[in-house]
Amino acid sequence: MRVLFAGGGTGGHINPAISIADYAKLRDKELEALFIGTRKGLETRLVPRAGYDIKYIEVEGFDRRHLLKNVSVIKKLLKAQSDCRRIIREFRPDCVICTGGYVSGPVTMAAAKEKVPALIHEQNVYPGLTVKGSEKYVRYSALSFDETINYMKEKEKCVVTGNPIRPEILGADKGTARKKLGIEEPFLLIFGGSLGADRINDTVIELLPRIKRENIRLLFGTGERNFEKISAAAKEKGITAADKNIEIVSYINNMAEVMAAADVVVSRSGAITVSELAALGTPSILIPSPNVVRNHQEQNARAIEKSGGAEVITEAELTADLLFRKIKALIGDEARRASMSANLKKIAKTNALEKIYQLMLNMTEK
């Protein structure tokens, strides 16, 4: 099977595409995969590191505040669609799989023009502009939540699959991960997503001196664009390399291991993140980003909170004192963490990859 994948910008769009490709490769040893992305997103690094070839196009999202700027956006979209058609003719895929981000739009349009069946996957409860704009061009709209169907026009194309969870997440074991990482004390993992989150970073900086005095091991992922600034701020707070219980990194490459090993995770509530936390049964304190369409991160977070698997702090509520109190309370309450873990595993959807693979087979049947 020859499959063209598209998903770009953040890890939340790219990692699902890579997960689907990896799973399909396990099921079909002769799989040939090619990715399409932009040079502005994390796909420039994540896709080659996963061992896949990638072609680049230039495309960007619509500016809802400055409509005149969209003239150039439309020109780029038309050029990107033409480039995608050329790539499709050269690669000759049997099907196309898109996982969101601006790059998915011209890919689904080009696939329809070239008469190649396509699927687009939506990770969140409320579908993004790209997914809603692409549904007429694809054979399947793969959804992560049942309620998302209510927002789709072509409901007959909708299939609820859940979110693709990386095999390394599904196969991760807490005890094994902690042993490999050399962790014996309570382990706290904090990150703001693949690009980082300024508000979380600034709040955590205020916490570092307090965590330094606790029997807590912290891994703090700042995001690459913030790493130098946060490192300098940490140094001003007296945090140095000599503080063995605090590690600050720009990007976490072994996320499956550290999420499995963690006693508590503090993070944004992107759809892939909350799905992976549920699959691992890792308790969390979720801080939804308010800067997303239809506030979908808070919808994701509230769903996990309702299940009893997480606590939620909105950015309007967030302070260093509040976050530290919640961290200390969870770290110190093993019974509650065990209950949260059990609740998470009850709601986890762990077979999305198999469901999507079956849809791929359906699309490639002659």
C-alpha positions in Angstrom: 0.0 0.0 0.0 1.2 3.5 -0.9 -0.1 6.2 1.5 0.3 10.0 1.5 0.1 11.6 4.9 -0.4 15.2 5.8 -0.5 17.0 9.2 1.5 20.0 10.2 2.3 22.7 12.6 2.3 21.3 16.1 3.0 17.8 17.5 -0.8 17.4 18.1 -1.2 17.2 14.3 2.0 15.5 13.4 2.3 12.7 16.0 -1.1 11.2 15.1 0.0 11.0 11.4 3.3 9.3 12.4 1.4 6.9 14.7 -0.9 5.9 11.9 2.0 5.4 9.5 3.9 3.3 12.1 0.9 1.1 12.8 0.1 0.7 9.1 3.8 -0.3 8.6 3.5 -3.0 11.2 0.4 -4.4 9.5 1.7 -4.0 5.9 5.4 -4.7 5.6 5.4 -3.3 2.0 3.9 0.0 3.0 5.3 3.1 1.3 4.6 6.3 3.0 5.2 9.9 2.1 4.4 13.0 4.2 3.5 16.5 3.1 4.1 19.4 5.5 5.4 23.0 5.7 8.8 24.2 6.6 7.4 26.3 9.5 6.2 23.4 11.6 7.7 20.7 13.8 7.2 18.2 10.9 10.6 19.3 9.6 12.1 17.5 12.5 9.6 14.9 13.7 8.9 13.2 10.4 12.5 12.6 9.3 13.3 11.4 12.8 10.5 8.9 12.5 12.1 7.6 9.3 9.7 9.0 6.7 10.3 11.1 3.6 8.5 14.5 3.5 7.7 17.0 0.7 7.1 20.6 1.6 4.5 23.1 0.4 3.8 26.7 1.4 0.4 27.4 3.0 -1.0 29.3 6.0 -4.3 29.8 7.8 -6.9 32.4 7.2 -6.7 35.6 9.2 -10.1 36.2 10.7 -9.2 39.7 12.0 -7.5 41.1 9.0 -9.5 40.0 6.0 -7.4 41.8 3.4 -4.4 39.7 4.4 -6.3 36.6 3.1 -5.6 37.6 -0.5 -2.1 36.3 -0.2 -3.4 33.4 1.8 -5.7 32.3 -1.1 -2.9 32.7 -3.6 -0.7 30.4 -1.5 -3.6 27.9 -1.1 -4.1 27.7 -4.9 -0.3 27.2 -5.4 -0.2 24.6 -2.6 -3.1 22.7 -4.2 -1.3 22.6 -7.5 1.9 21.4 -5.8 0.0 18.7 -4.0 -1.6 17.5 -7.2 1.9 17.2 -8.7 3.1 15.3 -5.6 0.1 12.9 -5.8 0.7 12.2 -9.5 4.4 11.5 -8.8 3.9 9.4 -5.7 0.7 7.6 -6.9 -0.8 6.9 -3.4 -3.6 4.4 -2.9 -5.1 6.7 -0.3 -4.5 9.9 1.6 -4.6 10.4 5.4 -4.8 13.9 6.9 -4.6 14.7 10.6 -5.2 18.5 10.6 -3.2 21.7 10.4 -3.4 24.1 7.5 -1.5 21.7 5.3 -4.4 19.3 5.2 -6.7 21.6 3.3 -4.9 21.7 -0.1 -4.0 18.0 0.3 -7.6 16.9 0.6 -8.6 19.2 -2.3 -5.8 17.9 -4.5 -6.7 14.3 -3.6 -10.3 14.8 -4.7 -9.1 16.4 -8.0 -6.8 13.4 -8.6 -9.6 10.9 -7.6 -7.6 9.4 -4.7 -9.7 8.5 -1.7 -8.9 10.5 1.5 -9.6 10.5 5.2 -9.3 13.4 7.6 -9.0 13.0 11.3 -10.3 15.4 13.9 -8.7 15.2 17.4 -10.9 17.6 19.3 -14.6 17.7 20.3 -15.2 20.8 18.1 -13.9 20.4 14.5 -11.4 22.9 13.3 -11.8 25.0 10.2 -9.6 22.7 8.1 -11.6 19.6 9.0 -14.9 21.4 8.3 -13.6 22.7 5.0 -12.3 19.3 4.0 -15.2 17.1 4.7 -16.7 17.4 1.3 -13.4 16.3 -0.3 -12.8 13.1 1.7 -14.4 9.7 1.9 -14.2 9.5 5.7 -14.1 12.0 8.6 -12.6 10.1 11.5 -13.6 11.6 14.8 -12.4 11.2 18.3 -15.7 12.1 20.1 -19.3 11.0 19.4 -20.6 14.6 19.9 -18.4 15.9 17.1 -20.9 14.4 14.6 -23.3 17.2 15.6 -21.0 19.8 14.1 -20.4 18.0 10.8 -22.5 18.6 7.6 -21.8 15.3 5.9 -22.6 13.0 8.8 -22.7 9.9 6.6 -18.9 10.1 6.2 -18.3 10.3 10.0 -16.7 7.4 11.8 -15.9 7.6 15.5 -12.4 6.1 16.0 -10.9 7.9 19.0 -7.5 9.5 18.9 -4.5 7.7 17.5 -2.3 6.8 20.4 1.3 6.0 19.7 2.2 2.3 20.2 5.0 3.3 22.5 2.4 5.0 24.8 0.2 1.9 24.7 3.1 -0.3 25.5 4.6 1.9 28.2 4.8 0.5 31.8 5.2 2.8 34.8 7.6 0.5 36.7 9.8 -0.2 33.7 9.9 3.5 32.8 10.9 4.6 36.3 13.6 2.0 36.5 15.0 3.0 33.1 15.0 6.7 34.1 16.4 6.0 37.6 13.4 7.6 39.4 12.7 6.6 43.0 11.2 9.8 44.4 7.8 11.3 43.4 8.0 12.4 39.7 6.4 15.6 38.4 6.2 16.2 34.6 5.3 19.7 33.4 5.1 20.8 29.7 3.1 23.3 27.7 2.8 21.4 24.4 5.3 21.0 21.6 5.7 24.8 21.1 5.6 25.6 24.8 3.1 27.8 26.7 4.2 31.2 28.1 1.7 31.4 30.9 2.6 27.9 32.2 6.3 28.6 31.8 6.1 31.9 33.8 4.1 30.2 36.5 6.5 27.3 36.9 9.5 29.6 37.1 7.9 31.0 40.3 7.5 27.4 41.6 11.1 26.2 41.1 12.6 27.4 44.4 9.7 25.6 46.3 10.1 22.4 44.3 13.9 22.5 44.9 13.2 22.2 48.6 10.8 19.2 48.2 11.4 15.5 47.7 10.0 15.8 44.2 11.8 15.2 40.9 10.8 17.6 38.1 11.1 17.4 34.4 10.1 20.7 32.8 9.7 21.0 29.0 9.7 24.7 28.0 9.2 24.5 24.3 12.1 25.4 22.0 11.2 29.1 21.5 11.2 29.7 25.2 14.1 27.6 26.4 16.8 30.3 26.6 14.6 32.8 28.3 13.3 30.2 30.9 16.8 28.9 31.5 18.0 32.4 32.3 15.0 33.0 34.5 15.6 29.7 36.4 19.3 30.7 37.0 18.1 34.0 38.5 15.9 32.0 40.8 19.0 30.0 42.0 18.3 26.9 40.0 21.5 25.4 38.5 22.8 22.1 37.1 23.7 21.1 40.6 20.0 20.8 41.5 19.6 17.2 40.6 15.9 17.1 41.2 15.1 19.7 38.5 15.7 19.2 34.8 14.7 21.9 32.3 14.7 20.9 28.6 13.5 22.5 25.4 11.7 19.5 24.0 10.9 16.1 25.5 11.9 13.4 23.0 11.0 10.4 25.2 7.5 11.5 26.1 6.0 8.0 26.3 8.6 7.0 29.0 8.3 10.2 31.1 4.5 10.3 30.9 4.3 6.7 32.0 6.8 7.3 34.8 5.1 10.5 36.1 3.1 10.5 39.3 1.5 13.8 38.2 1.5 15.7 34.9 0.8 19.4 34.5 0.1 20.3 30.9 -2.2 21.9 28.4 -5.2 19.8 27.3 -4.8 19.2 23.7 -6.7 16.2 22.5 -3.8 13.9 21.9 -2.3 14.8 25.3 -5.5 14.0 27.2 -6.0 10.8 25.2 -2.5 9.6 26.0 -2.9 10.5 29.7 -6.1 8.4 29.8 -4.4 5.5 28.1 -1.5 5.6 30.6 -3.7 6.2 33.6 -1.6 9.2 34.6 -3.3 11.8 36.9 -2.9 15.3 35.7 -3.6 19.0 36.4 -4.8 20.4 33.1 -4.4 24.1 32.2 -6.4 24.6 28.9 -5.2 27.1 26.4 -7.7 29.9 26.0 -6.3 30.8 22.6 -8.0 28.1 20.5 -11.1 28.0 18.4 -14.4 27.4 20.4 -12.3 26.9 23.5 -11.9 23.2 22.6 -9.1 22.6 25.1 -11.3 23.4 28.0 -13.9 21.0 26.6 -11.3 18.3 26.4 -10.1 19.1 30.0 -13.6 19.1 31.5 -14.4 15.7 29.9 -11.4 14.3 31.8 -12.2 16.1 34.9 -15.7 14.8 34.8 -14.4 11.3 34.7 -12.4 11.8 37.9 -9.0 11.6 36.2 -7.8 15.2 36.3 -8.1 18.6 38.0 -8.5 21.7 35.8 -7.1 25.2 36.4 -8.1 27.8 33.8 -5.6 30.5 32.9 -7.8 33.1 34.6 -7.5 31.1 37.9 -3.8 30.2 37.5 -1.3 31.4 40.1 1.9 29.8 41.4 0.3 29.3 44.8 -2.7 27.5 43.5 -0.7 25.3 41.2 1.8 24.4 43.9 -1.0 23.5 46.4 -2.6 21.2 43.9 0.7 19.6 43.0 1.5 19.0 46.7 -1.9 17.6 47.4 -1.8 15.1 44.5 1.8 14.1 45.1 1.0 13.4 48.8 -2.2 11.4 48.2 -1.3 8.0 46.7 -4.8 6.6 47.2 -6.4 9.5 45.2 -3.9 9.1 42.4 -4.7 5.4 42.2 -8.4 6.2 42.0 -7.7 8.9 39.3 -5.7 6.3 37.3 -8.4 3.8 37.4 -11.0 6.3 36.3 -8.8 7.3 33.3 -8.4 3.8 32.1 -12.2 3.3 32.1 -12.6 6.1 29.5 -9.5 5.5 27.4 -10.0 4.6 23.8 -7.0 2.6 22.7 -8.0 1.0 19.4 -8.1 4.1 17.2 -5.1 3.0 15.1 -6.8 -0.3 14.2 -10.0 1.4 13.3 -8.3 3.9 11.1 -6.2 1.2 9.4 -9.4 -0.7 8.6 -10.7 2.5 6.9 -7.5 2.7 4.9 -8.1 -0.8 3.7 -11.6 0.1 2.8 -10.4 3.0 0.7 -7.8 0.9 -1.1 -10.1 -1.9 -2.1 -10.4 -2.1 -5.8 
